[in-house]
Amino acid sequence: MTDRTVPDPAVQAVGLVKTFGAHRAVDGVDLTVRQGTVYGVLGPNGAGKTTTVRMLAGLLRPDGGEARIFGHDVVREADAVRRRVGLTGQYASLDQDLTGMENLVLLGRLSGHPKKGARDRAVQLLRTFGLAEAAGRQVKTYSGGMRRRLDIGASLLNAPDLLFLDEPTTGLDPRSRNQVWEMIRVIVAQGKTVLLTTQYLDEVDRLASRIAVIDKGRVIAEGTKGELKASVGAGAVHLRLRDTVRRTEAEQVLALTLGAEVQREPDPLALTARIDNGDGDGGAGAGDGGAAGRASRALAELARRGITVDSFSLGQPSLDEVFLALTDRRAGPASVGSGHGPGQGIEKERAT
Amino acid sequence: MSTATPGDTAGRHDELPPVPSGSLVELLTAERPSPPGPVSASLAFGWRSMLKIKHIPEQLADVTVLPVMLVLMFTYLFGGALAGSPREYIQYLLPGVLVMSVVMTTMYTGIAINNDIDKGVLDRFRMLPIWRPSTLVGHLLGDVLRYSIASSVMLAVGLLIGFRPEGGVPGVVAGVLLLLVFAFAFSWVGTMFGLLVRDERTVIGASMTVIFPLNFLSDIFVDPQTMPDWLQKLVHNNPITHVASAVRGLMEGRSPGADVAWTLGWSAVLIVVFGSVTMKLYQRK
């Protein structure tokens, strides 16, 4: 099945466009997803994620550009594409009037299983997904978590090589979310490819190896997690001093050793220094040794001068920060720490 | 677009156990079957329609209660005035009312398809590597069952109140079969509306606009001889007139060759025209 030379990418989209009336829902999206990886498409509501996925899955005809799935054109070779992909949308697309069992037997038969085979597979699937007891109940009586599971299960009936999961955890409780994540890990461990869209940053952070950030129908950033984070800075050092007396001195030490701008937090004991990628380190991003090295030098210097540090943390920028920085520069890192909620709370505390 | 449906907010406790990765792997690595042929795909969808009837039997009220009402109402309301007595009138009326009710029932095909789009089920079907029209053909297969039920119920009521078809069982069966062929063809009109318009109500509205005049400007209720010339022309060129005349002829034990031929011709035209328009719309959805 796989070519011995360079395998085709699971997804390759170039300049995808979809317009609805005057609205350009997808406005020139390029995506390349390598086989056997989880690719995260991150974006707010209405960014064009679902429209993009629907075009890639062959449900919607692109108005411009083209997309290939395992080398097959989604428009001209739609059947070859369908044979190898599965899709789970934001809302369960199952027949609510039928039982879970009937839905799966129907879809099994439509995937090409003979009657008996479809039944066996449905039973196996229901058991795997912990829905054996609910098998004989109409889907409309299922809870949200159960529906989502049945929906994901239905997408696996044809053992797809590429699975599109369009916001698979939206509206789920944390426990069900974790279970969906676990499933995705198992699926990819089998060499399958998953394209995941989400509004949740921690979701792509946990699962995806590459990420595209999409906003207003365009890809505004693409890369590995590390690359995206590095584009905003290597991380930030947060310090909390024992007393305020030597704050200015501490600030100078940090500025000197870290080579970074130091911010005073509204809390008079706290200091934050944002570490940029130094000369050439970073890039690979995650676990940036350079940043940690400089941070420990700073700590040592503070200790040498007898400045007591109560707490210390070195954090990578969260994807939240990345996302905000990318989608809205005004809310970017520059203004972090200037009179946000917690600061005001402490201000009040001090006044009393 | 990206809002979760209310049912999705998992406020309810669902104590679902974690998915064991071993059996998940088994599912993932299973052999992929080759796609089903057009016939088995259509039959699978037909099976779905049967299941729908099983789970929502009240839907059958549409194809039983209304037809019975129509038979009783028209027979006793017009019978005396139009044919001297209800008993005489029902001999003429019943085959026509049969046609009328079944043609009206075709509207539900459109509604069902519209619902599938609305709920996102159609997307799942369109993701399958199957013969494209099979979804719609499957719906229509289920509807043929519905039409058969409607016909049987009306015939039973008709027989109870004095309908005595001269054609006997063969004539009646032939009439019903011909009607089923026409209804299958006519359903593609409803299917087209189902794909074309936004919601269920509009499907009903659009279908009724077509079905209502077609039914009444025909020979279902009265012999067109007393109508003004221009109206007679209209009535005689109405497909419903051909179908009603053919079914009536068959049930009366005559051999209405011309009307049967017209009916089959109309059916072919409907399938070719509306079938292809519907499939175009379906591909573009």
Interface residues (C-beta under 8 A of the other chain):
Chain A: N45 G46 K49 T50 R54 A57 G58 L59 R61 D79 R82 R83 V85 G86 L87 G89 Q90 Y91 A92 S93 L94 D95 Q96 D97 L98 E102 L106 L107 R109 L110 S111 G112 H113 G117 R121 Q124 L125 R127 T128 F129 G130 L131 Q138 S143 G144 G145 M146 R147 R148 R149 G153 A154 L156 N158 A159 E167 T170 G171 L172 D173 S176 Q179 E182 M183 V186 I187 A189 Q190 K192 Q199
Chain B: M1 S2 T3 A4 T5 G7 D8 T9 A10 R12 H13 D14 L16 P17 P18 V19 P20 S21 S23 L24 V25 E26 L27 L28 T29 A30 E31 R32 P33 S34 P35 P36 S40 A41 A44 F45 W47 R48 L51 K52 H55 I56 K119 G120 V121 D123 R124 F125 R126 M127 L128 P129 I130 R284
